[in-house]
Amino acid sequence: MKFVLAPDKYKGSLTGMEFCNAVEKGLRMIFNDLEIVKIPLADGGDGTIEVVKKYLNADSVVVSVSDPLYRPIRSAYLLSSNKKTAFIEMSEASGYKLLQKSELNCMYTTSIGTGELIADALDKGVEEIILGIGGSATNDGGMGVASALGYEFLDKNEDVLNPVGESLVRVKKINKNNIHARLAKVKFSVACDVANPFYGKDGAAYVYGPQKGANPKEVASLDIGLKNFANIIKSELGFDVQNLNGSGAAGGLGGGAAAFLNATLKSGIDLIKEISNFDNTITNADWIITGEGRLDTQTLSGKTIAGVLASAERKGIPVAALCGSVLLTKEEQDKTGLKYVSAVSKDTESLEIAMKNSYENLVHAAHSFGKIITQNKYSS
């Protein structure tokens, strides 16, 4: 039998590859003639960079860039072995993880460090850049990224503005004369799993601004600024960011990347499936076994398991999910399309113990699943 093992991580407990190794160990206790294919996945969130590193056979490139408050830091991105593809994680240069809680205020933070990583990759001659935009500390509409790549944003006096959130409302003109020479020659893809518009009550400022340190008055100001910025982008570049699903992601970088980089916004799991050649690799599988730390109502909203199910359904392959915990009713589980669901830690007395023993619990769960298959209770 051919089993494809395609999990996300168990956050704080197991990596995707550790999941694969545990499940393989459990299955090999049951099956003698067994083909195992390991394809650890991610959805663009934490841990994505390590998954991408495996599939691109990539090395880390360390660069001196600006953090969200313009302080110099050493940050890294991935460069594929053939030097043609770069994977850049916004949080590495412009993430809230780089700031103390007292420093967090997206009126004054910038994404320029992410743009500096992009510029370095462009200078190295890459042909494609994949950008992960989770965990940002910014609400600058992508001004910072664009500024690092040669765009200038001018006020009514044609003075160059500092590319931070509070400047959005003052932008009157975009100077495109000094854009990086290779910008138009590179394909950009952005991992984006939200549908928020650029501005408005569901936009970047109102939904995410409070999490990034903005008070209600500042949130309202940022939203007005984003609306102004969108209007300037439309008049100067001919691109309507407000009508692009996901344009409000990462403080408006979703829309900014589309406007200034000609980037395509894609779901994180779809990008990882492309990089890993997932759809071709699963051909002729008898089962796909996936999993994540918790199976709940969020799971099918652009997460890893949802992406696995979409591909499996097209090829008629049954999917089993071995998850740390399961918060769905049996009826809800049936609606997911999963053929088998197991809560690996269901009988564990505490979360701490469950996380500590997750590897062996997963071996046991895979062993139990294998036994069920041999008893023909679940036919592939």
ZAZA-108804 format. One line per 10 residues: number of its first residue (from 1); their letters; for each residue x, y, z of N, C-alpha, C. Coordinates in pm, whole numbers, plus 50000, padded with zeros to 5 digits. Layout:
BEGIN
NUM> a> X,Y,Z,X,Y,Z,X,Y,Z  ...
***
This chain:
BEGIN
1> mkfvlapdky> 50084,49880,50000,50000,50000,50000,50087,50125,50000  50035,50229,49938,50104,50356,49935,50035,50455,50028  50110,50503,50128,50061,50604,50220,50138,50734,50197  50066,50843,50178,50129,50975,50173,50103,51042,50308  50210,51084,50373,50201,51150,50502,50219,51299,50481  50113,51376,50504,50112,51518,50466,50053,51604,50577  50126,51619,50687,50074,51695,50801,50122,51839,50805  50057,51917,50889,50114,52040,50942,50185,52000,51071  50249,52094,51135,50314,52067,51264,50209,52051,51374  50249,51993,51486,50177,52006,51612,50247,52121,51684
11> kgsltgmefc> 50187,52236,51686,50255,52355,51736,50307,52334,51878  50437,52361,51897,50499,52348,52027,50531,52207,52068  50507,52112,51976,50523,51971,52013,50600,51891,51909  50547,51885,51786,50611,51806,51680,50622,51888,51552  50734,51874,51484,50745,51929,51350,50670,51837,51253  50649,51885,51131,50584,51802,51031,50661,51674,51003  50794,51682,50998,50873,51563,50970,50870,51466,51087  50868,51517,51210,50855,51429,51326,50721,51356,51324  50616,51425,51282,50486,51360,51263,50500,51244,51165  50563,51272,51051,50579,51168,50948,50655,51047,51001
21> navekglrmi> 50761,51071,51076,50842,50961,51129,50762,50877,51229  50682,50944,51313,50602,50871,51411,50496,50786,51343  50429,50842,51244,50324,50768,51174,50385,50651,51097  50498,50673,51035,50564,50562,50964,50596,50448,51061  50647,50481,51177,50681,50379,51277,50557,50297,51315  50445,50363,51336,50322,50293,51372,50270,50205,51261  50275,50255,51138,50224,50177,51024,50310,50055,50996  50442,50070,51012,50530,49957,50981,50517,49844,51082  50452,49869,51193,50421,49760,51287,50311,49669,51232  50236,49721,51134,50122,49647,51079,50150,49593,50940
31> fndleivkip> 50212,49673,50855,50227,49639,50714,50372,49600,50681  50387,49492,50607,50518,49452,50558,50551,49519,50425  50454,49515,50336,50471,49573,50202,50410,49712,50203  50495,49813,50219,50446,49948,50245,50533,50052,50176  50468,50143,50103,50538,50257,50045,50496,50382,50121  50595,50450,50177,50569,50572,50254,50628,50692,50181  50546,50794,50159,50593,50920,50100,50565,51030,50201  50669,51103,50239,50657,51207,50342,50658,51346,50277  50548,51419,50297,50536,51553,50241,50486,51648,50350  50570,51684,50447,50525,51780,50548,50484,51912,50483
41> ladggdgtie> 50376,51971,50533,50319,52090,50473,50310,52204,50575  50264,52319,50529,50238,52434,50615,50140,52523,50541  50080,52617,50613,49978,52701,50550,50019,52848,50540  50148,52875,50558,50196,53013,50551,50220,53075,50686  50181,53006,50794,50202,53058,50929,50336,53014,50985  50343,53009,51118,50466,52968,51185,50515,52834,51131  50646,52825,51110,50703,52699,51065,50710,52682,50915  50648,52773,50841,50647,52761,50694,50787,52767,50637  50872,52852,50695,51005,52872,50638,51087,52742,50640  51071,52659,50743,51144,52533,50750,51093,52433,50648
51> vvkkylnads> 50961,52434,50624,50903,52345,50523,50951,52385,50384  50948,52514,50356,50994,52563,50226,51141,52530,50205  51220,52543,50309,51364,52515,50300,51390,52376,50248  51310,52279,50292,51324,52140,50248,51298,52126,50098  51187,52185,50051,51149,52164,49911,51232,52244,49812  51280,52358,49854,51365,52437,49765,51512,52398,49776  51541,52305,49870,51681,52270,49898,51760,52399,49916  51706,52485,50004,51751,52622,50011,51853,52645,50121  51930,52752,50103,52023,52800,50205,51973,52934,50258  52009,52964,50381,51974,53093,50439,52073,53200,50395
61> vvvsvsdply> 52020,53316,50360,52101,53433,50327,52077,53536,50436  52182,53578,50503,52169,53673,50614,52207,53813,50565  52120,53909,50597,52136,54046,50547,52114,54144,50662  52181,54255,50657,52156,54364,50751,52043,54451,50698  51934,54460,50774,51817,54536,50730,51765,54620,50848  51656,54692,50821,51592,54773,50925,51477,54697,50988  51465,54704,51120,51350,54644,51187,51231,54740,51174  51115,54710,51231,50998,54797,51211,51016,54940,51263  51116,54961,51350,51144,55096,51401,51277,55150,51347  51321,55097,51233,51441,55143,51161,51572,55110,51229
71> rpirsaylls> 51570,55025,51329,51695,54984,51393,51761,54875,51310  51893,54876,51297,51960,54773,51218,51954,54637,51286  51917,54534,51210,51916,54397,51259,51971,54306,51152  52010,54186,51191,52048,54083,51096,51926,53995,51073  51887,53981,50950,51769,53902,50916,51805,53807,50801  51721,53706,50781,51754,53603,50681,51634,53571,50593  51665,53526,50473,51564,53469,50383,51623,53344,50319  51542,53271,50247,51587,53147,50183,51614,53168,50035  51722,53108,49988,51757,53112,49846,51774,52969,49798  51698,52932,49697,51700,52794,49648,51837,52756,49596
81> snkktafiem> 51862,52626,49587,51994,52578,49547,52032,52622,49406  51931,52641,49320,51962,52687,49183,51965,52839,49172  51950,52908,49286,51958,53054,49296,51847,53127,49219  51742,53056,49184,51636,53119,49104,51515,53162,49187  51498,53104,49305,51379,53132,49386,51420,53173,49527  51356,53280,49576,51376,53324,49714,51244,53314,49789  51252,53274,49916,51136,53275,50004,51166,53372,50117  51081,53474,50128,51102,53579,50227,50984,53582,50323  51015,53571,50451,50913,53574,50555,50913,53714,50616  50803,53786,50596,50794,53925,50642,50827,53940,50790
91> seasgykllq> 50784,53845,50870,50802,53856,51015,50949,53858,51055  51038,53810,50969,51181,53808,51000,51242,53947,51001  51181,54040,50927,51234,54177,50923,51135,54281,50974  51006,54252,50961,50903,54351,50994,50796,54296,51087  50832,54196,51167,50735,54128,51250,50720,54187,51390  50603,54165,51448,50581,54212,51585,50670,54139,51685  50719,54021,51647,50808,53947,51737,50940,54020,51761  50970,54119,51677,51095,54193,51690,51084,54311,51786  50964,54339,51833,50940,54455,51916,50896,54416,52057  50930,54500,52153,50871,54489,52285,50726,54536,52277
101> kselncmytt> 50644,54486,52367,50503,54525,52364,50487,54676,52374  50571,54741,52451,50564,54886,52469,50603,54962,52342  50672,54896,52249,50716,54960,52125,50616,54945,52012  50516,54862,52031,50426,54825,51922,50322,54934,51899  50333,55001,51786,50231,55097,51743,50246,55115,51593  50148,55063,51518,50160,55060,51371,50140,55197,51306  50120,55301,51384,50127,55437,51328,50271,55468,51287  50367,55407,51357,50507,55449,51342,50600,55337,51296  50546,55222,51264,50629,55111,51218,50630,55103,51065  50733,55038,51012,50753,55032,50868,50787,54891,50822
111> sigtgeliad> 50750,54861,50699,50785,54731,50638,50910,54742,50551  50988,54847,50569,51103,54871,50481,51204,54757,50488  51218,54694,50605,51314,54583,50617,51280,54466,50526  51152,54440,50512,51110,54334,50419,51147,54372,50276  51129,54498,50243,51170,54545,50110,51320,54533,50088  51397,54554,50195,51543,54540,50184,51583,54395,50160  51510,54301,50218,51535,54159,50188,51503,54130,50041  51392,54185,49993,51354,54166,49853,51460,54225,49761  51509,54344,49794,51611,54408,49711,51737,54324,49703  51776,54263,49814,51894,54178,49814,51875,54057,49723
121> aldkgveeii> 51755,53997,49729,51726,53883,49642,51725,53924,49494  51671,54042,49466,51673,54093,49328,51817,54113,49280  51901,54167,49368,52042,54189,49332,52114,54057,49303  52068,53950,49365,52130,53819,49343,52078,53749,49219  51982,53813,49149,51939,53761,49020,51828,53659,49023  51751,53652,49131,51642,53554,49137,51537,53582,49031  51463,53477,48996,51356,53489,48897,51218,53486,48961  51211,53435,49084,51082,53426,49152,51103,53454,49301  51011,53529,49359,51012,53556,49502,50877,53518,49560  50881,53436,49664,50761,53398,49736,50766,53470,49870
131> lgiggsatnd> 50659,53541,49901,50657,53627,50019,50550,53580,50117  50593,53545,50238,50500,53515,50346,50478,53640,50428  50351,53675,50455,50327,53805,50516,50256,53796,50653  50268,53683,50721,50209,53670,50853,50294,53738,50960  50228,53776,51070,50301,53826,51187,50358,53964,51176  50300,54050,51092,50358,54183,51071,50328,54277,51187  50415,54376,51204,50396,54480,51305,50351,54610,51241  50313,54607,51115,50298,54729,51036,50156,54749,50984  50130,54874,50947,50006,54912,50879,50040,55027,50784  50137,55001,50698,50184,55108,50609,50140,55088,50463
141> ggmgvasalg> 50051,54993,50438,50000,54973,50303,50104,54924,50204  50219,54881,50254,50327,54838,50166,50421,54951,50127  50403,55069,50185,50491,55182,50155,50637,55150,50186  50660,55083,50299,50796,55052,50338,50864,54960,50238  50797,54852,50202,50851,54759,50102,50881,54832,49973  50784,54911,49926,50801,54982,49799,50915,55084,49806  50929,55151,49921,51036,55250,49936,51173,55187,49923  51188,55067,49979,51317,54998,49971,51350,54958,49827  51248,54955,49742,51267,54913,49603,51265,55031,49506  51275,55153,49560,51293,55270,49475,51173,55361,49458
151> yefldknedv> 51056,55321,49504,50941,55411,49499,50959,55524,49601  50907,55641,49568,50903,55752,49664,50760,55801,49677  50720,55830,49800,50584,55876,49827,50592,56020,49875  50527,56109,49801,50543,56253,49821,50417,56316,49880  50438,56420,49962,50324,56493,50017,50288,56609,49923  50202,56698,49969,50153,56806,49883,50264,56902,49843  50372,56905,49921,50486,56991,49888,50593,56917,49809  50561,56793,49772,50652,56703,49700,50776,56667,49782  50762,56669,49913,50865,56617,50001,50843,56468,50020  50952,56393,50032,50943,56247,50047,50897,56214,50189
161> lnpvgeslvr> 50795,56130,50198,50737,56090,50326,50808,55970,50386  50812,55966,50516,50860,55850,50589,50756,55737,50571  50794,55618,50523,50696,55514,50491,50645,55438,50614  50563,55508,50694,50500,55449,50812,50350,55478,50805  50276,55415,50895,50131,55426,50891,50077,55568,50897  50136,55651,50982,50083,55787,50997,50100,55871,50870  50186,55830,50778,50210,55905,50654,50106,55878,50546  50030,55771,50560,49938,55731,50454,49842,55843,50414  49794,55915,50513,49693,56018,50487,49752,56136,50411  49885,56150,50410,49950,56266,50348,50006,56240,50208
171> vkkinknnih> 49994,56116,50162,50048,56084,50029,49964,56153,49921  50033,56225,49832,49965,56292,49721,50018,56248,49584  50139,56190,49584,50201,56155,49457,50299,56039,49478  50314,55956,49375,50410,55844,49379,50515,55867,49271  50641,55872,49312,50752,55887,49217,50805,55748,49182  50799,55713,49055,50838,55578,49009,50968,55582,48929  51044,55691,48933,51160,55708,48846,51281,55624,48884  51288,55580,49007,51408,55511,49053,51381,55368,49100  51280,55305,49042,51243,55169,49082,51356,55072,49046  51377,54973,49132,51480,54871,49109,51469,54814,48967
181> arlakvkfsv> 51580,54807,48898,51582,54770,48756,51526,54630,48730  51535,54539,48828,51493,54401,48804,51352,54372,48855  51287,54473,48912,51157,54449,48976,51055,54389,48879  51048,54441,48759,50948,54394,48662,50984,54259,48600  51105,54211,48625,51151,54086,48563,51127,53964,48652  51076,53986,48771,51065,53878,48870,50918,53849,48900  50887,53721,48912,50752,53677,48948,50738,53679,49100  50634,53746,49150,50608,53753,49293,50479,53678,49328  50486,53595,49429,50367,53530,49485,50364,53561,49634  50244,53586,49685,50227,53621,49826,50133,53520,49892
191> acdvanpfyg> 50179,53462,50001,50095,53371,50080,50000,53455,50163  49872,53447,50132,49771,53533,50196,49645,53453,50219  49606,53439,50346,49490,53356,50379,49376,53434,50442  49374,53565,50422,49260,53645,50468,49198,53717,50349  49074,53759,50365,49003,53823,50254,48973,53970,50282  49035,54026,50386,49003,54163,50425,49037,54263,50316  48949,54363,50297,48980,54470,50202,49087,54564,50260  49130,54656,50178,49237,54748,50216,49193,54840,50330  49074,54899,50316,49023,54991,50418,48877,54963,50446  48821,55032,50546,48682,55009,50585,48674,54930,50714
201> kdgaayvygp> 48552,54905,50760,48532,54837,50889,48591,54697,50891  48604,54633,50778,48667,54501,50770,48810,54508,50718  48863,54629,50708,48995,54648,50648,49110,54633,50746  49228,54662,50696,49352,54639,50771,49355,54711,50904  49317,54838,50906,49331,54918,51029,49232,54874,51136  49105,54864,51101,49003,54832,51202,49016,54690,51255  49051,54596,51169,49057,54455,51213,49187,54424,51285  49298,54474,51232,49429,54434,51285,49505,54544,51359  49465,54670,51338,49536,54781,51401,49544,54772,51553  49433,54738,51621,49440,54730,51768,49540,54626,51818
211> qkganpkeva> 49558,54516,51742,49654,54413,51780,49797,54464,51765  49813,54571,51687,49947,54624,51658,49971,54756,51731  49896,54779,51839,49923,54891,51927,49849,55020,51899  49760,55023,51800,49689,55147,51768,49565,55162,51857  49545,55282,51912,49425,55309,51989,49309,55344,51894  49186,55354,51945,49072,55378,51854,49087,55501,51765  49141,55612,51819,49161,55732,51737,49264,55706,51627  49370,55633,51661,49474,55602,51561,49422,55505,51456  49339,55410,51497,49279,55317,51402,49197,55393,51297  49116,55487,51345,49035,55567,51252,49124,55648,51157
221> sldiglknfa> 49233,55703,51211,49327,55780,51128,49395,55691,51024  49436,55572,51066,49499,55478,50973,49404,55438,50862  49278,55419,50896,49180,55379,50794,49159,55489,50691  49151,55614,50739,49142,55727,50646,49266,55731,50557  49382,55706,50618,49506,55704,50543,49509,55596,50436  49463,55478,50471,49459,55368,50374,49365,55401,50257  49253,55463,50288,49161,55502,50181,49227,55604,50088  49294,55702,50147,49367,55800,50065,49474,55731,49980  49549,55642,50042,49657,55571,49972,49601,55489,49857  49488,55422,49881,49424,55343,49775,49385,55432,49658
231> niikselgfd> 49332,55551,49687,49293,55643,49580,49414,55691,49501  49525,55718,49570,49647,55761,49501,49702,55647,49414  49703,55526,49468,49750,55411,49390,49665,55395,49264  49534,55411,49279,49444,55395,49164,49470,55502,49057  49490,55627,49103,49511,55735,49006,49650,55733,48945  49751,55692,49023,49889,55694,48974,49930,55566,48903  49879,55451,48952,49921,55321,48897,49810,55249,48822  49687,55298,48835,49575,55234,48767,49533,55102,48828  49564,55083,48956,49532,54955,49022,49438,54981,49139  49326,54909,49144,49226,54926,49250,49249,54824,49360
241> vqnlngsgaa> 49324,54861,49462,49357,54766,49569,49234,54728,49652  49138,54819,49662,49023,54793,49749,48940,54675,49699  48941,54651,49570,48861,54542,49513,48937,54410,49505  49051,54403,49569,49131,54279,49569,49113,54208,49703  49058,54087,49701,49045,54009,49823,49181,53987,49887  49192,54019,50016,49318,53999,50085,49409,54120,50082  49364,54230,50022,49450,54348,50012,49482,54408,50148  49397,54380,50248,49421,54432,50381,49515,54348,50466  49561,54237,50413,49652,54150,50489,49781,54223,50522  49836,54194,50640,49965,54248,50684,49969,54400,50675
251> gglgggaaaf> 49864,54464,50727,49861,54609,50728,49855,54671,50591  49791,54600,50498,49778,54652,50362,49888,54608,50268  49982,54527,50316,50088,54481,50226,50033,54388,50119  49922,54319,50149,49860,54236,50046,49829,54319,49922  49764,54432,49942,49733,54521,49829,49856,54591,49776  49945,54633,49868,50067,54700,49824,50154,54612,49738  50164,54483,49774,50245,54390,49694,50186,54373,49555  50054,54366,49548,49990,54353,49416,50014,54478,49332  50005,54595,49395,50019,54720,49321,50163,54751,49282  50256,54734,49376,50394,54778,49353,50485,54667,49300
261> lnatlksgid> 50450,54540,49326,50534,54428,49282,50467,54344,49173  50343,54380,49139,50264,54298,49046,50251,54155,49098  50236,54143,49230,50232,54011,49294,50094,53947,49282  50093,53815,49283,49970,53737,49288,49950,53687,49430  49831,53708,49486,49799,53660,49620,49740,53520,49612  49797,53427,49687,49752,53289,49687,49740,53239,49830  49661,53135,49851,49654,53077,49986,49789,53014,50018  49825,53017,50146,49953,52962,50188,49966,52815,50157  49863,52738,50185,49872,52594,50160,49882,52565,50011  49815,52644,49927,49826,52622,49782,49969,52649,49734
271> likeisnfdn> 50034,52750,49788,50172,52778,49751,50265,52664,49792  50246,52614,49914,50331,52505,49961,50306,52379,49880  50183,52354,49843,50154,52237,49758,50224,52250,49622  50227,52370,49568,50297,52391,49441,50447,52363,49458  50505,52419,49561,50648,52404,49584,50686,52257,49605  50600,52183,49674,50630,52043,49707,50586,51944,49600  50526,51995,49492,50475,51908,49384,50373,51807,49440  50291,51855,49531,50201,51769,49607,50103,51692,49519  50036,51762,49430,49930,51697,49352,49981,51583,49266  50102,51596,49215,50159,51485,49136,50208,51372,49226
281> titnadwiit> 50264,51406,49339,50322,51305,49428,50218,51213,49488  50096,51262,49510,49994,51178,49574,49927,51081,49478  49958,51089,49351,49895,51000,49252,49914,50853,49293  49804,50778,49284,49801,50634,49315,49819,50600,49463  49806,50701,49549,49812,50672,49693,49686,50598,49735  49701,50505,49829,49584,50437,49887,49522,50521,49998  49606,50591,50074,49560,50680,50179,49653,50801,50189  49596,50915,50226,49675,51029,50271,49647,51046,50420  49753,51053,50498,49738,51079,50642,49790,51219,50671  49701,51301,50723,49736,51438,50756,49715,51461,50905
291> gegrldtqtl> 49739,51581,50950,49718,51611,51091,49766,51749,51127  49723,51794,51243,49769,51920,51301,49739,51913,51450  49781,52014,51523,49765,52009,51668,49621,52003,51713  49533,52075,51642,49393,52079,51683,49302,52084,51561  49207,51994,51556,49107,51993,51449,48983,52064,51501  48952,52181,51443,48837,52258,51489,48770,52326,51371  48680,52417,51399,48603,52482,51292,48690,52569,51201  48810,52609,51248,48900,52689,51165,48977,52605,51064  48978,52474,51085,49064,52386,51007,49036,52394,50858  48910,52406,50822,48874,52403,50680,48869,52541,50617
301> sgktiagvla> 48920,52642,50688,48923,52778,50633,49064,52812,50587  49108,52744,50482,49238,52774,50424,49356,52714,50495  49333,52623,50588,49441,52560,50661,49494,52439,50584  49597,52376,50641,49665,52266,50573,49571,52151,50539  49492,52107,50636,49405,51992,50612,49305,52021,50501  49255,52145,50495,49163,52182,50388,49230,52167,50251  49356,52209,50243,49429,52196,50116,49454,52051,50078  49484,51968,50176,49504,51825,50151,49375,51762,50099  49263,51793,50163,49134,51738,50122,49097,51780,49980  49125,51905,49945,49092,51953,49810,49166,51873,49703
311> saerkgipva> 49294,51848,49725,49373,51771,49629,49331,51625,49627  49306,51568,49744,49269,51427,49754,49135,51400,49687  49042,51493,49702,48909,51473,49643,48917,51465,49492  49003,51547,49433,49016,51546,49287,49069,51413,49236  49142,51341,49319,49201,51214,49277,49134,51093,49341  49030,51117,49418,48956,51008,49479,49033,50932,49584  49119,51001,49660,49201,50936,49762,49143,50967,49900  49120,50865,49983,49068,50890,50118,49173,50954,50206  49126,51036,50302,49217,51109,50390,49184,51077,50535  49286,51044,50611,49276,51025,50755,49346,51141,50825
321> alcgsvlltk> 49289,51186,50936,49349,51294,51014,49380,51246,51154  49508,51253,51191,49553,51219,51325,49595,51351,51391  49509,51403,51477,49530,51535,51535,49550,51527,51685  49619,51625,51740,49642,51626,51883,49511,51623,51959  49420,51713,51922,49286,51714,51981,49184,51740,51872  49061,51696,51895,48953,51713,51798,48837,51782,51867  48801,51901,51818,48694,51980,51879,48570,51985,51790  48560,51891,51697,48444,51881,51610,48355,51764,51655  48225,51782,51642,48134,51671,51668,48147,51568,51558  48093,51450,51581,48098,51345,51478,48030,51393,51350
331> eeqdktglky> 47920,51464,51365,47849,51517,51247,47935,51617,51172  48004,51704,51247,48093,51802,51182,48211,51733,51116  48263,51629,51178,48373,51553,51118,48330,51492,50985  48209,51436,50982,48160,51373,50859,48149,51473,50745  48114,51597,50779,48098,51699,50675,48231,51744,50616  48341,51720,50687,48471,51764,50636,48517,51685,50514  48468,51561,50502,48516,51474,50395,48626,51381,50442  48669,51394,50566,48770,51303,50621,48708,51165,50641  48782,51061,50603,48732,50924,50617,48762,50866,50754  48860,50923,50824,48898,50872,50955,48957,50987,51034
341> vsavskdtes> 48915,50998,51160,48965,51105,51247,49002,51044,51382  49118,51082,51432,49161,51035,51563,49219,51150,51643  49176,51159,51771,49234,51256,51865,49346,51185,51939  49468,51216,51904,49584,51144,51954,49597,51152,52105  49559,51265,52163,49579,51286,52307,49449,51283,52386  49345,51217,52335,49212,51226,52395,49206,51171,52538  49290,51074,52571,49286,51016,52705,49398,51066,52795  49465,51173,52752,49577,51226,52830,49526,51324,52935  49582,51317,53055,49526,51392,53167,49552,51541,53162  49656,51586,53090,49682,51729,53081,49749,51762,52948
351> leiamknsye> 49735,51889,52908,49797,51934,52783,49948,51919,52789  50007,51951,52903,50153,51941,52918,50201,51798,52894  50130,51702,52950,50168,51561,52933,50143,51518,52788  50032,51565,52731,50000,51531,52592,50110,51578,52498  50159,51700,52517,50264,51754,52431,50395,51679,52451  50423,51643,52574,50546,51571,52604,50547,51432,52540  50431,51368,52535,50421,51230,52485,50363,51221,52345  50358,51333,52274,50287,51336,52146,50347,51240,52042  50478,51224,52042,50540,51135,51944,50492,50991,51964  50504,50940,52087,50462,50802,52112,50311,50785,52099
361> nlvhaahsfg> 50235,50887,52140,50090,50880,52121,50054,50871,51974  50130,50942,51891,50104,50940,51747,50143,50805,51687  50253,50747,51733,50290,50612,51689,50175,50515,51718  50121,50524,51837,50010,50437,51878,49886,50462,51792  49855,50589,51764,49738,50622,51682,49753,50567,51540  49874,50579,51484,49898,50526,51349,49888,50374,51348  49939,50310,51452,49929,50165,51466,49782,50122,51470  49701,50193,51548,49558,50162,51558,49487,50181,51424  49523,50287,51354,49464,50311,51222,49501,50200,51126  49626,50157,51128,49669,50047,51042,49591,49920,51069
371> kiitqnkyss> 49568,49890,51195,49491,49771,51231,49349,49779,51176  49290,49898,51184,49153,49916,51134,49147,49891,50984  49248,49939,50911,49251,49917,50766,49259,49768,50734  49344,49697,50807,49358,49554,50781,49230,49476,50811  49147,49531,50897,49019,49467,50928,48908,49511,50834  48947,49591,50732,48854,49633,50628,48739,49719,50679  48762,49787,50791,48656,49874,50841,48651,50003,50761  48765,50041,50708,48769,50158,50621,48836,50117,50491  48762,50118,50387,48818,50077,50257,48863,50200,50180  48978,50188,50118,49025,50298,50034,48970,50286,49893
***
